[in-house]
Amino acid sequence: MKKVYKAHILFTKEKDRFEVFENGYIAVENGIVLGVANNLKDLGCEGAEVIDFGDKLLIPAMNDMHVHAPQVHNQGVAMDLELLPWLQNYTFPEESKYADVQYAERMYRRFLHTQWLFGTMRSVVFGTVHTESTRVLMNLYQEAGMGALVGKVAMNRNCPDALCEDVDAAVEGNQMLIAEFNKPGSLVRPIITPRFVPSCTPELLKACGQLATTYSELEPESKNYGDAYNRYGLFGQTPTIMAHCVWTNGSELELMKKNKVMVAHCPTSNFNLSSGLAPIRTFLDEGLPIGLGSDISGGHDLNMFRMLVYAIQVSKMHYQIDKSKAFLTLPEIFWIATKSAGSFFGKVGSFEPGYEFDALVIDDAVLYPAEYSLVHRLERFIYVGDDRQILHRFCRGKEVKEPKV
């Protein structure tokens, strides 16, 4: 069924500028954008029913490219620790609780509801090692009508016994989820998810690589993390996301470019865990695909609009060190958060013809004086707005109603 929406429409077809349609129209059929225009005649939609959002902003929805759903209970806790003590004392004990499926459902409902509040319609999500709890998470995404690639985490060393799973069990659990959820066109699908090199033996990494291929110091022979993943078929041989990348350069950067590996930039997590500052300007100029991640609970904020702000601020810190590296502009970071990140899910994150209609309707009336331009209105919402200004949320053309908590 064809639908036409009228509003102030903004999106980024290219990374250096906004497409702006003041009082514009967007035509959508079966969840796919047919076109955007300043009037109905140019869309060829005269006589069609128009859903008029008045003076509201209509923008692409947000994508969270790296987030740990089972860490939501620890959000904003123990932010004065570095990575390993934080994992050992807080994260692993919390994730161990997800052996209890009822606990998992309660926490995962809270997590999805918060994502919905902030307009995140697609996510790449870490679960835990527990197959049944991961199934619960995937079913909840399906129930909500929100898109997600969900990983049953693989880990078998340097972790508590309760989270240590042998290779055969890890493979069997993933195969069960793949058989159930890996359906063409599904909004919710499994993704192979080794936690990170220190927590996975070579045998487990090899098994993960074989799973991915079939269905779509701790590593002394490897020169870097990228090389370690690459040797097991986990570095772009199938679509791949690498989070953080704060120290990526040289041969690892070249390998990522060659294999078209996406960077998930997680600025708040990098700050909180003292990990470093990812050189996103370099990645952008080198042509790497990039998205943004909240990385809860290393990060403290599930609001992806805040990630745009933090990413700009990180780039300004780089600029203070090296004036030859320009800091990120608003259209660049908006493009990263929407069209660039969305490309991992297919044609998502733009309002160009053929793209899936993932969208937010923003009522920013309480935030702006009338003389502000539409781009400045969007900028102000990104910096100081919140979920109260998001009136409607769409994923693949269907309005996503508030999930049950």
N, C-alpha and C positions, 0 to 999 in steps of 0.2 A: 504494500500500500504506500502511495506517495504522500509525503507530508512536506509542508513548506513552513519554515520558521522565519519570523521577522525580528530583528534586533540589531544592535551595533555589533558587527561581526569582526573579530580580529584573529589572525593566525599567521604563522610564519612559513611561507612556501620556501623561501630562501633564508639562510641564517643571518643575513645582514639587514633585514628590514621586515616590518609588519605589513601584511595585507589588511587593509582597513575598509570596511563597507559600512558607512554610516547609514542607519535605517535600511540595512541590506536584507536580502532574502537568501535562504539556503534551502535547497530542495533535497529531500532524502527519500530513498525508496528501498525497502527491505534492508534497512540499516546502513545503506551505502549512499554517500554524497553524490548527487547528480550534478550539482553546480552551485555557485554563489554569484549573485548579481545585485545590482543596485535597484532593479525593478523586476516585476514578475514577467514582463514581456520578454526580457532577455533570457529568462530561464525557460521560457516556453511553458509556463505554468498558469496562464490566465484561467480563471475559473476554479483553480484548486483552493481547497480550504487553507487558510493561513492562520497559524498560531502566532499571535502577536505578543512578543515579550516587551513591547514598548521601549522605554529608555534603558533597558538592561544591556549588559555586555554578554556576548555569546562567544566562548573560546573553547579550544580543545581541552579535554580533561587531562589530568595529571597521570604520570606513570612513575611507579617506584621500582627501580631496577635492582635493588638489593635490600632486603629486609628480612629480619628473623622474627617470624610471628610468635614463637614460643617465648620470646624475651620481653613481651609487652608488660609483664608484671614487674620487671626490673627497670622499666623506663625511668630515667632520671635518678638512678641509684648507683652509688659507688663510682661516681664520675672522677674521683681523685686517684684512681688506680690505673696502672698501665695494663696492657692487654693480657698477659699471662696470669697475673694474680686476679684480675677481674674475671677471666674465664673460670679459673679454678675455684674461686670463693663465692661467686654469684651466678654466673651463667650456667655452668654445668649442673650445679645443684637444682636450679630452676628447671632446666630442660629434662632432668631425670624425673620430674613430677609428671611428665607427659606419658609415662607408662599407664597412667590412670586416664582412660578415655573420657570420663565425665569431667575431670579437671580440664583436660584439653579442650573439650567443647566449650566450657564456660569461658576460658581465656581467649579462645579463638573467636568466639562471638564478640567479645569486647574489642579485640583487635580489628576485625572486619568493620565493626560499627564506626570506629575511629577513622579508618581509611575512608569510609563512605562520607563521613562528616566533612573531610578535607578535600573531597572531590578526586580521590585516586581511584581510577577505574580499571587500571591494569597494573599488575605487580609481578615481580620475580621473587619468589618467597622461599626461604629456608623453613622447613619443618624441623622435626627431630629424627632420630634413628627409628622411631616407633612407627611401624607401618599403619596400624589401626588409627592412631591419632592423626597421621598425615592424611589418611582417607577422610577423616572427619573434616579436616581443614578444606580439602578439595570439594567435598560435598557442600560445605557452607558457602564457598565461593559460587558454586553452581546455583544454590538456593537464592543467593543474593542477586545473581545476574551480573556479577563483576568478573573481569578477566584476570587469569593468573596462570603463571607457570610455577608449579609447586614442586619442591625437591624434598624427598625423603633423604635426610642427611646421611652421608657415608663417613664413618670414622672408626678406626680400630687400633689406635695407639695414642699415647699421651692424653688419655682422657679417663674418667672414672669407669669402673667396671660396668656400672649401670648403663653407660652410653657406648660401651665398646661392643661392636657387632662383628662377628667373623664374616669373611668374604662371601661364603655361600649364603648366609642369612641375608646379607645386604643385597645380593643379586636377586634372591627369591622375593624379597619384599618389593624391590623395584619392579620386577616382572609382574607381580600381582597388580600394582598400581598402573603400570603401562597397559596391561590387558584391559583394565576397567575404564581408564580415562583417556587413553591416547587415541581419540576419535577425530577424524578429519573435521575441521571447522569448529571444534569445541572451544568454548571460551576458557575452559580450565583443562590444563594438560600437565603431565609430569615432566620434570626436567632433571637430568642426572646431576647430583649435587655432592661431590666430595667437599668436605668442610674446608680444608686447606692442607697443603703438603705435610706440615708437621703432624697432623692427626691421621694420616693415611699411609699405610705401607705401600710399597711398589705393587704388590699383588692386588691390593684393593683399587689402586689407581688404574691398573691394567684392566680389571674387571669393569670399572666404571667406563673406561674408554670403549670397551667392547659392547657394553650396553648402549652407549650413545651412538655408536656406529651402526649397531644392529637395528635400533629403533629410531632412527633418524640420523747444607751440612748434614739434614735428615735424608737428603737425596743427593749423595756425594757425587754422582756422575753427572748431575745437572748443573748448568752454569748459572741458572736463575729459576725463579718460579715458573716463568713461561716455558723454559726448556723442559722443566720437570713435567708439566702438564702436556706439553707437545709430544714427548716421547711415548705417552700413553694414549694419544689420540683425543686429548681433552682441551685443545687449544686452537679452535677454529675449524677442525675437521668436520664438526657439526656446529651450528650456531652457539657461540660461547660468550659469556660475560665474565670479565675479571673485575672484581671490586677493588677500589682504593687506588692502586697503581701509583703510590706516592713516590716510589724510587725507580720507576720504569724509565729506562733510557737505552741508548746503544743497541746492542743486538736484540734485546728483548723487545724494544720498541719496534724495531724493523720486523721482527717475527709477528708481532701483533698486527702491524700494517699489512703484511703479506697475507695473513690468515683472516683478516677482517674481524678481529676480536673486539667486542665492545667493552669500553671502560664504564664502570658504574662509579661515578664520583660521589663520595659520601663525606661532605665537608665537616658536618658536626661530629661524626665518629672519629675522623682524623684529628680534630681538635681535642676531643674528650680523652682519647686514648694516647695522645702525644705521638701519633704515628708519622706525621709529616704533612706537607702541603702538596697535593697533586698538581702537576703542571698542566692544567687543562688547556691553557692557551697553546702550548706546544702540541698537545694531542689534536686540538681543533685544527691548527695550521697544517699538521701532518696528515690530516684527513681521516683520523681514526673515528669510528662511530662512538658516540658518547651518550650516556644517560645519567640521571641523578638517582641516588639512593638515600633513604633515610637511615639504613643500617641500625634500626632499633635492635638492641638497646645500647650498642656502642654509641650511636647517635641518640639524642634525647627527644626528638621531635618528629612526629609522623606527618606533619603538615608539609607537603612537598613544595608549596609556594615559598615556604621559608628556605627550602634548599636552594631555590634560585637566588635568594638574597645572600645566603652564606657563600655560595659558589662565586658570586661576583666579588664578595669581600675577600675571599681567598686569593682570587686573581689580582686584586689590588695590593695584597701583601707581596705577591710575586713581583708586581710592578715596582714596588719600593726598592726591591733588590736589583732588578734588571729592567731599566726603562725601555729596553728594546722589545719587551714582551708586553704588549698593550693589554690592559685589563678587559674583561668580558663586558660586552654591552648588553642591554636588556633584550633586544631581539635575538642576540646570539644565545643567551642562556635560556630564553623561552623556546627557541628552536631545539636546543639540546634536550630540554625537558619534555617536549611534545613530539615533534616530527622525528628527530634523531632517535630518541628513546623508543618511540612507538614503532620504529622500523623493525625492532626485534620481534614484534607480534604480527608483522605483516604490514599492510597499508593502514597505519594507525597514526594519529597525532597531527593531522592536517585536515583542512576542509577542501582540498583539491578533489576533483571528480575521481571516483573510484575508491576513495578512502572510507573506512568504516567511521560512522558518526559516533565518536566518543566526545562528549561535549558537556560544558557547564554553563549555566545561566547565572550571571552575577548581578545582584542588586546592590550597587555601591552608592546608593543615594545618600547614605549617612556620611560618606567619606570625602566627597568632592565638592568644591565650588563649581558653579555652572560653567565658568570660563575655561575649565581644564579641557585639553584635547582628549580624544578617546584613548590614545596611547598613554597619556599621563594618568588617566583614570585607571587603566589597567595596572600601570606601575604602582600607583598608590595602593590599590587592592593587594598586590603582591607583597608590598612592604608592610602594610598595617592592617589589612583586612583579615577576616577569619571565616570560620564555617557559617556564621550567621548570615553572611552575604550570599551564600550559594543557595539559590532557590531550587534549581533542577539539575539532575545529574543523568547523563545518558551514556550507555555502553552499547556499542554496535546498534544504535538506533532505538533502543528500548530505554524508557525512563526507569532508573534504578531507585526504587523506593527504600525507605529507611529499613535496614535489616533488624531483625529481632535480636535483642541483647540477651 
